Amino acid sequence: MSAGGGKAAIIAALLANAGIAVAKFIGYLITGSSSMLAESVHSVADTSNQGLLLLGGKRAQREATQEHPFGYGRDRYFYSFVVALLLFSLGSVFALYEGVHKLAAHEPLSSPLVAIAILGVAIVLETLSLRTAVRESRPLKGNGSWWQFIRQSKNPELPVVLLEDTGALLGLVFALGGVGMAVLTADPVWDAIGTLGIGTLLGIIAIILIVETKSLLIGEGAAPAELSRIRAAMVGGGVERVIHLKTQYLGPDELLIAAKIAVPATMPTIEVARVIDLAETRVRAAVPAARMIYLEPDLDRTPASTG
């Protein structure tokens, strides 16, 4: 996994969630809180998710084969998509089911202070994990908003970890609020309400991740700013203009570029080859992710003003 893959953020989240999951399960066994049980399953799902993200990063490093000539970079997109489905099925659905069950059962909590203490420690650990994810993501985010980063990033792991950690923190707040209100009011229905809040939150996050990772998995092209840099880098040195241009990300760090470029009609073949080589060099300097570039020289039969 490249440095842009946020491996440190994934490992930090995995270690935090594994420890938190054990503590939450112990808290659930002691208190019988449905919020604690929902959060336990949530942490187990998150731990599995981070393991899948690491597996996807590892498998994406395989060399290209005859069957997969463009390599395996999209493995990172595939495993991120699986993570989104897991978060929805294991986290959201279970929490909603448990919340509905507890609404009907009205089972009282035992030793709620244990649950509150565990949730407090979990909030601290999740905050540290989120801070690592933010630090890893900030160089890639640039001047845009965090929402723009999640929507536009070609890196699948960091948006997943950011949303998971944010959801985990909010879920812990819901659980803490549910348990706290159940203690203050002596009414266990608040614990069930907290559980339903966790399930709804996880469902929203999962839907966002599913939509975004599905788009990456199908294949996204370069962003408008990148397209402008690519076009500007191609033109010049014998290239009169770019007739048409198509791009697609084969992985977070692998951009495929195919373009038809206009060259003078009288240019010798050997000079055309040199012009193409120089254009590829300029494009790679402008957009480092441009690993595969295919340029087709052609005559400019259309006035530049009409494209």
VOVEX-369848 format. One record per residue (C-alpha): residue number from 1; residue in three letters; x, y, z. Coordinates in steps of 0.001 Angstrom, whole numbers. Layout:
N
+------+-------+---------+---------+---------+
: vonu : fimar :    east :   north :      up :
+------+-------+---------+---------+---------+
:  NUM :   ALA :       X :       Y :       Z :
...
+------+-------+---------+---------+---------+
This chain:
307
+------+-------+---------+---------+---------+
: vonu : fimar :    east :   north :      up :
+------+-------+---------+---------+---------+
:    1 :   MET :       0 :       0 :       0 :
:    2 :   SER :    1349 :    3402 :    -928 :
:    3 :   ALA :    1888 :    6151 :    1568 :
:    4 :   GLY :   -1345 :    7613 :     308 :
:    5 :   GLY :   -3140 :    4481 :    1392 :
:    6 :   GLY :   -3147 :    5601 :    5020 :
:    7 :   LYS :   -1714 :    2345 :    6405 :
:    8 :   ALA :    -883 :    3978 :    9728 :
:    9 :   ALA :   -4471 :    5178 :   10094 :
:   10 :   ILE :   -5822 :    1704 :    9307 :
:   11 :   ILE :   -3527 :     -41 :   11798 :
:   12 :   ALA :   -4323 :    2535 :   14498 :
:   13 :   ALA :   -8041 :    2008 :   13937 :
:   14 :   LEU :   -7671 :   -1785 :   13931 :
:   15 :   LEU :   -5792 :   -1871 :   17258 :
:   16 :   ALA :   -8176 :     605 :   18879 :
:   17 :   ASN :  -11301 :   -1242 :   17713 :
:   18 :   ALA :   -9997 :   -4666 :   18719 :
:   19 :   GLY :   -9330 :   -3514 :   22276 :
:   20 :   ILE :  -12576 :   -1569 :   22472 :
:   21 :   ALA :  -14599 :   -4559 :   21213 :
:   22 :   VAL :  -13303 :   -6756 :   24045 :
:   23 :   ALA :  -14032 :   -4086 :   26660 :
:   24 :   LYS :  -17538 :   -3476 :   25299 :
:   25 :   PHE :  -18432 :   -7159 :   25301 :
:   26 :   ILE :  -17326 :   -7405 :   28920 :
:   27 :   GLY :  -19424 :   -4352 :   29692 :
:   28 :   TYR :  -22451 :   -5873 :   27965 :
:   29 :   LEU :  -22110 :   -9148 :   29892 :
:   30 :   ILE :  -22014 :   -7197 :   33158 :
:   31 :   THR :  -24752 :   -4647 :   32442 :
:   32 :   GLY :  -27029 :   -6265 :   29854 :
:   33 :   SER :  -27155 :   -2923 :   28003 :
:   34 :   SER :  -28379 :   -3174 :   24398 :
:   35 :   SER :  -26367 :     -55 :   23534 :
:   36 :   MET :  -23243 :   -1816 :   24770 :
:   37 :   LEU :  -24073 :   -4909 :   22721 :
:   38 :   ALA :  -24703 :   -2824 :   19592 :
:   39 :   GLU :  -21426 :    -988 :   20128 :
:   40 :   SER :  -19623 :   -4311 :   20689 :
:   41 :   VAL :  -20822 :   -5645 :   17344 :
:   42 :   HIS :  -19977 :   -2287 :   15769 :
:   43 :   SER :  -16377 :   -2525 :   17023 :
:   44 :   VAL :  -16048 :   -6141 :   15852 :
:   45 :   ALA :  -17293 :   -5094 :   12401 :
:   46 :   ASP :  -14888 :   -2158 :   12314 :
:   47 :   THR :  -11967 :   -4390 :   13304 :
:   48 :   SER :  -12857 :   -6799 :   10493 :
:   49 :   ASN :  -13192 :   -3867 :    8123 :
:   50 :   GLN :   -9689 :   -2625 :    8829 :
:   51 :   GLY :   -8359 :   -6133 :    8289 :
:   52 :   LEU :  -10079 :   -6199 :    4884 :
:   53 :   LEU :   -8621 :   -2798 :    3958 :
:   54 :   LEU :   -5122 :   -4059 :    4752 :
:   55 :   LEU :   -5785 :   -7218 :    2728 :
:   56 :   GLY :   -6985 :   -5143 :    -223 :
:   57 :   GLY :   -3862 :   -2989 :     -96 :
:   58 :   LYS :   -1674 :   -6095 :     -54 :
:   59 :   ARG :   -3458 :   -7799 :   -2958 :
:   60 :   ALA :   -3387 :   -4606 :   -5023 :
:   61 :   GLN :     425 :   -4808 :   -5081 :
:   62 :   ARG :     433 :   -7953 :   -7223 :
:   63 :   GLU :    2187 :   -7717 :  -10569 :
:   64 :   ALA :     127 :   -7432 :  -13737 :
:   65 :   THR :    -615 :  -10698 :  -15556 :
:   66 :   GLN :   -1806 :  -11640 :  -19025 :
:   67 :   GLU :   -5313 :  -12038 :  -17618 :
:   68 :   HIS :   -5112 :   -8698 :  -15778 :
:   69 :   PRO :   -2752 :   -6614 :  -17918 :
:   70 :   PHE :   -3520 :   -3381 :  -16070 :
:   71 :   GLY :   -2714 :   -4887 :  -12682 :
:   72 :   TYR :   -4758 :   -5286 :   -9519 :
:   73 :   GLY :   -5039 :   -1715 :   -8264 :
:   74 :   ARG :   -8834 :   -1948 :   -8116 :
:   75 :   ASP :   -8582 :   -4597 :   -5405 :
:   76 :   ARG :   -8405 :   -1646 :   -3017 :
:   77 :   TYR :  -11739 :    -402 :   -4337 :
:   78 :   PHE :  -13314 :   -3855 :   -4147 :
:   79 :   TYR :  -12351 :   -4486 :    -530 :
:   80 :   SER :  -13483 :    -990 :     460 :
:   81 :   PHE :  -16861 :   -1774 :   -1111 :
:   82 :   VAL :  -17050 :   -5007 :     882 :
:   83 :   VAL :  -16253 :   -3001 :    4019 :
:   84 :   ALA :  -19205 :    -695 :    3329 :
:   85 :   LEU :  -21511 :   -3694 :    2994 :
:   86 :   LEU :  -20166 :   -5241 :    6209 :
:   87 :   LEU :  -20645 :   -2009 :    8123 :
:   88 :   PHE :  -24269 :   -1939 :    7000 :
:   89 :   SER :  -25121 :   -5618 :    7528 :
:   90 :   LEU :  -23230 :   -6301 :   10760 :
:   91 :   GLY :  -23447 :   -2905 :   12394 :
:   92 :   SER :  -26590 :   -1111 :   11327 :
:   93 :   VAL :  -29005 :   -4015 :   10910 :
:   94 :   PHE :  -27981 :   -5660 :   14183 :
:   95 :   ALA :  -28228 :   -2412 :   16152 :
:   96 :   LEU :  -31688 :   -1667 :   14750 :
:   97 :   TYR :  -32852 :   -5204 :   15557 :
:   98 :   GLU :  -31468 :   -5042 :   19091 :
:   99 :   GLY :  -33023 :   -1626 :   19668 :
:  100 :   VAL :  -36473 :   -2809 :   18609 :
:  101 :   HIS :  -36088 :   -5922 :   20765 :
:  102 :   LYS :  -35145 :   -3861 :   23829 :
:  103 :   LEU :  -38070 :   -1505 :   23296 :
:  104 :   ALA :  -40397 :   -4455 :   23657 :
:  105 :   ALA :  -38504 :   -6225 :   26469 :
:  106 :   HIS :  -37882 :   -3257 :   28839 :
:  107 :   GLU :  -35062 :   -5137 :   30564 :
:  108 :   PRO :  -33409 :   -3095 :   33354 :
:  109 :   LEU :  -29660 :   -2400 :   33374 :
:  110 :   SER :  -27338 :   -3827 :   35993 :
:  111 :   SER :  -24086 :   -2060 :   37024 :
:  112 :   PRO :  -24566 :     833 :   34549 :
:  113 :   LEU :  -21515 :    2627 :   35943 :
:  114 :   VAL :  -19348 :    -113 :   34431 :
:  115 :   ALA :  -20831 :     626 :   30998 :
:  116 :   ILE :  -20285 :    4369 :   31454 :
:  117 :   ALA :  -16632 :    3834 :   32431 :
:  118 :   ILE :  -15987 :    1554 :   29437 :
:  119 :   LEU :  -17687 :    3971 :   27056 :
:  120 :   GLY :  -15577 :    6832 :   28426 :
:  121 :   VAL :  -12341 :    4914 :   27795 :
:  122 :   ALA :  -13596 :    3913 :   24333 :
:  123 :   ILE :  -14266 :    7561 :   23460 :
:  124 :   VAL :  -10655 :    8416 :   24304 :
:  125 :   LEU :   -9271 :    5563 :   22173 :
:  126 :   GLU :  -11552 :    6347 :   19229 :
:  127 :   THR :  -10535 :   10011 :   19420 :
:  128 :   LEU :   -6874 :    9000 :   19134 :
:  129 :   SER :   -7690 :    6757 :   16169 :
:  130 :   LEU :   -9638 :    9541 :   14443 :
:  131 :   ARG :   -6780 :   11979 :   15034 :
:  132 :   THR :   -4407 :    9595 :   13231 :
:  133 :   ALA :   -6822 :    9294 :   10287 :
:  134 :   VAL :   -7170 :   13092 :   10090 :
:  135 :   ARG :   -3386 :   13543 :   10152 :
:  136 :   GLU :   -2935 :   10981 :    7348 :
:  137 :   SER :   -5725 :   12513 :    5256 :
:  138 :   ARG :   -4860 :   16195 :    5584 :
:  139 :   PRO :   -2081 :   16234 :    2921 :
:  140 :   LEU :   -4449 :   14627 :     402 :
:  141 :   LYS :   -7408 :   16833 :    1369 :
:  142 :   GLY :   -5638 :   20062 :     445 :
:  143 :   ASN :   -7757 :   23191 :     741 :
:  144 :   GLY :  -11086 :   21452 :     153 :
:  145 :   SER :  -13609 :   20515 :    2812 :
:  146 :   TRP :  -13702 :   17106 :    4460 :
:  147 :   TRP :  -16935 :   16321 :    2644 :
:  148 :   GLN :  -15267 :   17141 :    -683 :
:  149 :   PHE :  -12373 :   14863 :     265 :
:  150 :   ILE :  -14748 :   11963 :     976 :
:  151 :   ARG :  -16668 :   12570 :   -2281 :
:  152 :   GLN :  -13696 :   13184 :   -4591 :
:  153 :   SER :  -10816 :   11157 :   -3155 :
:  154 :   LYS :   -9534 :    8330 :   -5346 :
:  155 :   ASN :   -8034 :    6794 :   -2230 :
:  156 :   PRO :  -10677 :    4428 :    -814 :
:  157 :   GLU :   -9153 :    3600 :    2570 :
:  158 :   LEU :   -8844 :    6986 :    4239 :
:  159 :   PRO :  -12461 :    8106 :    3632 :
:  160 :   VAL :  -13609 :    4711 :    4969 :
:  161 :   VAL :  -11503 :    5043 :    8129 :
:  162 :   LEU :  -12527 :    8683 :    8622 :
:  163 :   LEU :  -16229 :    7869 :    8385 :
:  164 :   GLU :  -15854 :    4726 :   10513 :
:  165 :   ASP :  -14040 :    6588 :   13283 :
:  166 :   THR :  -16465 :    9500 :   13147 :
:  167 :   GLY :  -19394 :    7086 :   13268 :
:  168 :   ALA :  -17773 :    5194 :   16124 :
:  169 :   LEU :  -17360 :    8377 :   18171 :
:  170 :   LEU :  -20941 :    9475 :   17562 :
:  171 :   GLY :  -22157 :    5960 :   18303 :
:  172 :   LEU :  -20334 :    6002 :   21624 :
:  173 :   VAL :  -21983 :    9326 :   22448 :
:  174 :   PHE :  -25391 :    7816 :   21617 :
:  175 :   ALA :  -24625 :    4780 :   23774 :
:  176 :   LEU :  -23387 :    6940 :   26640 :
:  177 :   GLY :  -26470 :    9140 :   26378 :
:  178 :   GLY :  -28781 :    6112 :   26311 :
:  179 :   VAL :  -27199 :    4468 :   29331 :
:  180 :   GLY :  -26954 :    7785 :   31204 :
:  181 :   MET :  -30604 :    8659 :   30613 :
:  182 :   ALA :  -31638 :    5112 :   31571 :
:  183 :   VAL :  -29848 :    5593 :   34907 :
:  184 :   LEU :  -31215 :    9092 :   35529 :
:  185 :   THR :  -34829 :    8209 :   34670 :
:  186 :   ALA :  -34783 :    4558 :   35800 :
:  187 :   ASP :  -36331 :    3784 :   32411 :
:  188 :   PRO :  -34425 :    1264 :   30206 :
:  189 :   VAL :  -36263 :    2515 :   27125 :
:  190 :   TRP :  -33552 :    5183 :   26781 :
:  191 :   ASP :  -30976 :    2439 :   26312 :
:  192 :   ALA :  -33052 :    1068 :   23442 :
:  193 :   ILE :  -33377 :    4548 :   21917 :
:  194 :   GLY :  -29593 :    4938 :   22045 :
:  195 :   THR :  -29247 :    1597 :   20269 :
:  196 :   LEU :  -31654 :    2675 :   17521 :
:  197 :   GLY :  -29659 :    5880 :   17099 :
:  198 :   ILE :  -26484 :    3833 :   16622 :
:  199 :   GLY :  -28166 :    1653 :   14009 :
:  200 :   THR :  -29506 :    4655 :   12078 :
:  201 :   LEU :  -26116 :    6382 :   12155 :
:  202 :   LEU :  -24295 :    3310 :   10860 :
:  203 :   GLY :  -26867 :    2893 :    8108 :
:  204 :   ILE :  -26326 :    6462 :    6878 :
:  205 :   ILE :  -22542 :    6072 :    6893 :
:  206 :   ALA :  -22755 :    2714 :    5127 :
:  207 :   ILE :  -24938 :    4143 :    2355 :
:  208 :   ILE :  -22473 :    7001 :    1774 :
:  209 :   LEU :  -19567 :    4538 :    1603 :
:  210 :   ILE :  -21433 :    2152 :    -697 :
:  211 :   VAL :  -22257 :    4949 :   -3156 :
:  212 :   GLU :  -18735 :    6374 :   -3191 :
:  213 :   THR :  -16807 :    3079 :   -3376 :
:  214 :   LYS :  -19183 :    1730 :   -6034 :
:  215 :   SER :  -18361 :    4747 :   -8188 :
:  216 :   LEU :  -14628 :    4077 :   -7765 :
:  217 :   LEU :  -15077 :     370 :   -8464 :
:  218 :   ILE :  -16928 :    1038 :  -11736 :
:  219 :   GLY :  -14208 :    3457 :  -12787 :
:  220 :   GLU :  -13779 :    7206 :  -12280 :
:  221 :   GLY :  -11842 :    9595 :  -14492 :
:  222 :   ALA :   -9465 :   12357 :  -13509 :
:  223 :   ALA :  -10837 :   15404 :  -11720 :
:  224 :   PRO :  -11369 :   18622 :  -13733 :
:  225 :   ALA :   -8211 :   20200 :  -12295 :
:  226 :   GLU :   -6174 :   17137 :  -13285 :
:  227 :   LEU :   -7688 :   17140 :  -16795 :
:  228 :   SER :   -6654 :   20771 :  -17205 :
:  229 :   ARG :   -3085 :   19972 :  -16172 :
:  230 :   ILE :   -2982 :   16971 :  -18522 :
:  231 :   ARG :   -4214 :   19005 :  -21513 :
:  232 :   ALA :   -1816 :   21856 :  -20768 :
:  233 :   ALA :    1124 :   19444 :  -20462 :
:  234 :   MET :     339 :   17673 :  -23743 :
:  235 :   VAL :     140 :   20772 :  -25909 :
:  236 :   GLY :    3413 :   22205 :  -27183 :
:  237 :   GLY :    6643 :   20778 :  -28477 :
:  238 :   GLY :    4988 :   19693 :  -31722 :
:  239 :   VAL :    1534 :   18864 :  -30342 :
:  240 :   GLU :    -897 :   21419 :  -31762 :
:  241 :   ARG :   -3834 :   20507 :  -29554 :
:  242 :   VAL :   -5638 :   17633 :  -27836 :
:  243 :   ILE :   -8423 :   16373 :  -30086 :
:  244 :   HIS :  -10031 :   14221 :  -27396 :
:  245 :   LEU :   -8981 :   12810 :  -24048 :
:  246 :   LYS :  -10223 :    9968 :  -21836 :
:  247 :   THR :   -8940 :    8971 :  -18403 :
:  248 :   GLN :   -9696 :    6328 :  -15800 :
:  249 :   TYR :   -8235 :    5468 :  -12415 :
:  250 :   LEU :   -7106 :    1829 :  -12320 :
:  251 :   GLY :   -6217 :    2319 :   -8659 :
:  252 :   PRO :   -5667 :    5258 :   -6308 :
:  253 :   ASP :   -2143 :    5842 :   -7697 :
:  254 :   GLU :   -2615 :    4567 :  -11255 :
:  255 :   LEU :   -4234 :    6795 :  -13877 :
:  256 :   LEU :   -4793 :    5520 :  -17408 :
:  257 :   ILE :   -4731 :    8228 :  -20112 :
:  258 :   ALA :   -5775 :    7743 :  -23720 :
:  259 :   ALA :   -5761 :   10727 :  -26065 :
:  260 :   LYS :   -5756 :   11698 :  -29722 :
:  261 :   ILE :   -3368 :   14573 :  -30388 :
:  262 :   ALA :   -3063 :   16799 :  -33443 :
:  263 :   VAL :     382 :   17021 :  -35070 :
:  264 :   PRO :    1457 :   18840 :  -38250 :
:  265 :   ALA :     730 :   16930 :  -41470 :
:  266 :   THR :    4299 :   17314 :  -42721 :
:  267 :   MET :    5968 :   16010 :  -39552 :
:  268 :   PRO :    8215 :   12959 :  -40208 :
:  269 :   THR :    7357 :    9711 :  -38424 :
:  270 :   ILE :   10531 :    9732 :  -36340 :
:  271 :   GLU :    9716 :   13254 :  -35181 :
:  272 :   VAL :    6156 :   12216 :  -34287 :
:  273 :   ALA :    7554 :    9483 :  -32037 :
:  274 :   ARG :    9843 :   12002 :  -30324 :
:  275 :   VAL :    6972 :   14455 :  -29834 :
:  276 :   ILE :    4837 :   11709 :  -28237 :
:  277 :   ASP :    7647 :   10701 :  -25864 :
:  278 :   LEU :    8157 :   14303 :  -24771 :
:  279 :   ALA :    4403 :   14797 :  -24269 :
:  280 :   GLU :    4229 :   11687 :  -22059 :
:  281 :   THR :    7157 :   12960 :  -19988 :
:  282 :   ARG :    5452 :   16329 :  -19478 :
:  283 :   VAL :    2165 :   14694 :  -18480 :
:  284 :   ARG :    3844 :   12418 :  -15915 :
:  285 :   ALA :    5617 :   15422 :  -14431 :
:  286 :   ALA :    2313 :   17321 :  -14166 :
:  287 :   VAL :     262 :   14347 :  -12868 :
:  288 :   PRO :    2467 :   11713 :  -11163 :
:  289 :   ALA :    -418 :    9216 :  -11002 :
:  290 :   ALA :    -366 :    9016 :  -14835 :
:  291 :   ARG :    1296 :    5600 :  -15047 :
:  292 :   MET :    -135 :    4446 :  -18392 :
:  293 :   ILE :    -370 :    6877 :  -21299 :
:  294 :   TYR :   -1458 :    6009 :  -24833 :
:  295 :   LEU :   -1286 :    8843 :  -27384 :
:  296 :   GLU :   -2577 :    8557 :  -30947 :
:  297 :   PRO :   -1242 :   11171 :  -33390 :
:  298 :   ASP :   -3686 :   12521 :  -35944 :
:  299 :   LEU :   -4242 :   15460 :  -38282 :
:  300 :   ASP :   -6269 :   18373 :  -36975 :
:  301 :   ARG :   -9279 :   18274 :  -39300 :
:  302 :   THR :  -11487 :   20441 :  -37072 :
:  303 :   PRO :  -11009 :   24141 :  -36298 :
:  304 :   ALA :   -9738 :   24616 :  -32741 :
:  305 :   SER :  -12591 :   27026 :  -31978 :
:  306 :   THR :  -15196 :   24259 :  -32390 :
:  307 :   GLY :  -13255 :   21507 :  -30600 :
+------+-------+---------+---------+---------+
